[in-house]
Structures are given as C-alpha cells and as structure tokens.
Amino acid sequence: MAEINAANAGTFAFDDKFKVNRLGYGTMQLTGPGTWGPYRDPESGIKVIKQALDYGVNFFDTADSYGPWFADRYLAAGLKGAANRDQIFISDKVGQTRQGPNIWTPHGEANYLRQQVEVSMMTLGIDHEDLVFLHRIDSHFSIAEQVGELKKLQDEGKIKHIGLSQVTVAEIKEAQKVAKIDAIENLYNVADHRDDDVLDYAETQNMAFLPWFPLATGKLAQPGSELSTMADKYQVSPAQIALAWLLKRSKNVLPIPGTSSVDHLADNVAAANVELSDTDFKTLSDLSK
C-alpha cells in the first residue's frame, strides 16, 4: 500500500517562499448543520486537522463565515504548536455575512472587508493572511472598490495573495485592473465543470484554481455512482477517482476536500497516489456533457 502523503499530488508555487502540496483540506464541514454554529465534536474536528498535517497537508482553506468563526477556531487549535507552522499556507475568505443556517449574504463594503481580515488574523493567531478570497462579489459595490480594499491591505503587508471566488472570466479581468489575482475558487468537480473557461484562463495566468465541492458533498462518491466502475478498475474509492480527475485536469488545480472523519481524510489524501490513464480521464470528463 502506497504511503498516504499529500506531497504525492505534486506541488503548486504561490511565490518563492510557498510551494504547497496540491491536495489540501477545507474546513467548511467543521461546523453545525447549514454551516451554522459549532461542530458537534470540536475535539474530533481538531484531531482531523492534526491528522491532515501528519499526512503532509500544508494547504488549508477556511472562511470566517464557516460557523461563523467556529471553523477558524478549530483550525487555529489544530495548527497550534505544529513543528512546520511557518510552512503551512492558509487561504481565507471575506465578504459574506451570515444570518442563520444556509443563509449567505454578500457584503463588500471596504470597512467590513478590512474588519474581517483583522478579526481573522486574531482568530487564527497570525500576523498576516497568506491568501484572501473575496468570497462573493457584492453587486452593491464595484469590483474596484472591493478588490481595491484587499489591495490596500496587501500593500500594508496584511495580505500576501488575493483571490476571487465564484467569478467569471470577465470579472477576473476586471479585478486584474486593480490588483494581481493569484487564485480562483469556483464550484467545480468531475460532474460539473461548467467553469472550464475560468479554469483555463486561471491556468494561463498561473493562478491557483480551488474547486469547491470537489466531491459534490459526497454525492459523487456514493455506491452506484458513475464513478463506481472506474473505482473498481483502479481498486480505489469513487472519491479518490473524483479527486484524481481534478488533479489531472490541470497543474494549477488544488482540490480542498473537507471531512470531519479521520478515515475519510485518509481516503481523500490517498487520491494523490491514483494515476488516471488519458482514456479514463476523457471518459470521466464526458460525464457532465
């Protein structure tokens, strides 16, 4: 059995200092129902984060709106005291407000975005953000105003890299007039790649592309799914096939599957060992057509 190590997925360089293992971890599931409130077993959630570190994961994706704040607290606790803490890269998100379970309301006022960055740094126990995404573009404010505030924070040394979430190519180009955009986070998986054009553009710009819901919250990995036959062929789980497809899709893709289970974590990270053939990759790519 191959070693479970996120490094087997290859790396992506954000800059000269940070070269992350491409298979990361997302904290969204470490919350209550509807991404609201505390996780039912915080100690278990913290244990998953510590185990992710043991599996070589050095790229963690979070947002203050997860909970809100609860996922950030568990992430901070899980990373506390890590021997390689200075080599762990965190991507964060700002620009969403929460009013209850499954309710998400964009808010892009400059002062609010700045407050979110400042509070997130305190919550995570850091003196700067490695990467901050504008979680959603707020139509009440221009892209220039919203990205411009993140650029000011970057100029102040509080943000290293700026990203955008759930955007079009046109919106990315508009944002690029204001600041250097280093990452995109859009809905994307083997069964839903309507944003192929966004991924392709991100690749031409050397931007990281984080596919959220890489497993469609587990639906793609269910027994009897389209991936089952392929999984049987490779003698791995359907989830590993779905993640292997993403890793092969482009070298700038950084999957961030989230889980609250140590067993599922091991299964997800083991996807780094799966090498799909070109034929099987095309077969899977045609699933959503």
N, C-alpha and C positions, 0 to 999 in steps of 0.2 A: 504494500500500500504506500503510495507516494506521500511525502510529508505534506501536512496541511500548513501552507505558508502563503500569505498574500503576495509575497515577493515573486512567486511563480507566475503571476499575472503580468509581469513586466512593470515598468515604471513610467511616470509622466513628470516632466520637469516644469514646475511653475516659474522657477528662477534658478539662479546659480546655487542658491542655498537649499531649496526644497525640491527634491525629487521623490515623489510619493509612489508607493505601491498602488497600482491601478485599481485593485479591488478594495473598496473602502467599507465603511459602516455608517448607516443613517440612524439617527436616534428617535425618529418620529414615533416608533411603536412603544417607546418607554414613557407612555402617558396613559391616561384613563380613556374610556370609550369616547369616540368622537374627537380624539386628540385633545381631550379636555381633562384637567385635573391630574392628580398624582398617579403614578403607576401603582398597581395593586401590591407589588412586592419590590420596593426600591432596592433592597439589598441584592435581590436577584438581578435587577437591571444593572446595578453597578458591577456585579460579577461577570455579566456578559461583556461589558466594556473592557474589563481587565483581561478576560479571555481573548478578546479580539486583539489586544496588544500582544499576548503570547503567540497568537497566530500570525504576527507580522503586520497587522493592520496599523498603518500610521497616518491614515486619512479619515477623519470623522466629519460627518455633515450634521448640522443641527440648526435650530432656529429658536428664538425666544418665544415664538408663537406656539411651540410644541408644549402644551400644558395649560396656559403659557408658563414658561420658565422652568418647569419641572425637569424636562429632558436635559436642559443645560446643567442643572444642579447635579443630576446623576452622572453626566459626562465629566463634570469637574471632579466629582468624587472618584470616579473610576480612573481618571488620569493622574490623580494626586500621587506624588511620590514615584511616578514612572521613571525608570532609570534613563530612558531616552526621551524625556519630556521635550527637550529642545528640538527634537527631530519629528515631533508629532504635529501634523498640519490639520487645522480646524477650519471648515467652511461654515459660515454663519449666514443668517438671512434677516433682513429688516424690511419693514413696510407693510406688515399685516397686523391688524388688531383682531382680538377675539372677544366675542360676546356670549359664547356658550359652545356646547358640543357641536362640531361640524359647521360652525359659523366662522367665516373668514372674511374680513372686510379690509381691503387695501387702504392704507393711509400714507401718503407720500410727502407730507409737509416736511420741509427741511429740518425744523426743530425736533420733530418727532423722530426722524431717521437718526439724527445725531444722538438723541436721548437713548434710543435703542442700542446704538453702538457702545455708548458709555456704560450703560447698565449691563450689557452683555459682557463687557470686559471685566467688570466687577464680579459678576456671577461666575464666569469661567476662570477667574483668577489669573488673567493675562494682562499684559501692558499694551498689546496691540492685537488686532484681528488679522489672521493670515489671509482670509478671503471673505468678503461680504457680498452677498447677493441682494439685489433689490428683488424682494420676494415676489411682488407683483407691481406692475406699473399702475399707478393711480391716475385715472383719466382727469382728475380734478387739477392735476399739476403737470407741467410739461416734463418731458424726459430730461431736458436740460436742467431743470430745477432739481429733480430727484437725483440724477446721476451726478449733477454738479456738487451737491452736498457731500456725496460719498467721495468725490474727487478732493474736496476741501479737507476731509478727514484723512484722506490718503496723503495729501501734502503735509499734514500735521504729524504724520508718522503713526496714526492710529489704525490705518488700514494698509495692508500690503498690496492686496489684489482686489479688483472689483469684478463682480459678476452680475448677470441678469437671469431671472427665472421666468419661464413660460412666456417666451417672446418670439416674434417673427424675425426674419432676416432684416426687414425694413427697420424694425425697432432697434435691432442691434446696430445697424449702420448709423442710425440717428444718435444712439448713445456714444458711438465711437467718435463723434464730432466733439464730445465733451471730455471723454476720458478713455484710457486704454482699457478695453474689456478683455479679461483673461479667462472667463469661464461662463458657461451657459448651463442652466439646469431646467430641462423640459421633460414633460411626460413622454416616455419612450420605452418600448420593450419589443420583444420579438413579434408580438401580435398586433402592435400599434406603433407603426413608425411613420405616421403622417408628417412628422417633422424631419424627414430625411434631409430636406433642403437646409434646415437650420443646422443639423449636424455637419453636413458637407461644408457649409460656409464656415462654421466654427473650426473645422479641420484646416481650411485654407488660411485661417488667421492664427493658427496654433493656439486656439482656445481649448481648454478642457471642456468636455461635454458630460454632465452628470445626468443620467437618465433616472428620473424619479418614478416610483412604482415599477422598478425593473422586473419584478415578478407579478405585477398587477395584483399586489397584496395577496399573493399566494395562488391566485386562480390558475395561472399558467402551470403551476407545479402539481395540480390536483391529479389523482389517478384517473385515467381515461382521457386526459387532455391530449391535444395534438402532439405534445412533446413526449408522450409515454413511449411510443415506438422507438423514437430516436434515443431515448434514455436507456431502453432495454438493449439497444445495439451497442451503446458505449458502456453499459453496465454501471451507470451512474443515475442520479436522481433527475427528474424533469427540471428542477430548479437549477441544477448545475448546467444543464443543456442551455437553458434560457440565458444564464449569465455568461456561458462560454460564447454564445452567439453575440452578445453585446461586446465582449472583449475582442472578438474577431472583426466586428463591424468596422472599427476604426481605432487607431492607436491613441486617439485623444479621448476615448470613452472611458469614464471612471464610474463603474457601477457602485451604488451605495446601498445594497440590500440591508434592510433593517429587520431585526428579530429580537424577541425577548427570551429566546431559548438558546442555551449553550449548544445543544445538539444541532439545531438549525443553523447556528453560526458556523459550526464546523463543516456542515454540508455546503453552505454558501461559499466559504473560503476555499474549499476543496475544488470548486469550479475552476480555480486557477490552473489546475492540472489537466483540464479537458481540452484537447486539441481537435476541433471540428475539421473535417475534410471540406474542401471547397464545394463539393457536390452537396454535402449535407447542409452546409451554410446556406447555399442557394435555396435548397428545399425549405428550410426554415424561414428564409427571407420572403418566400412567396406565400406564407401563411396568411398574411393580412391583405393580400391582393384579391 
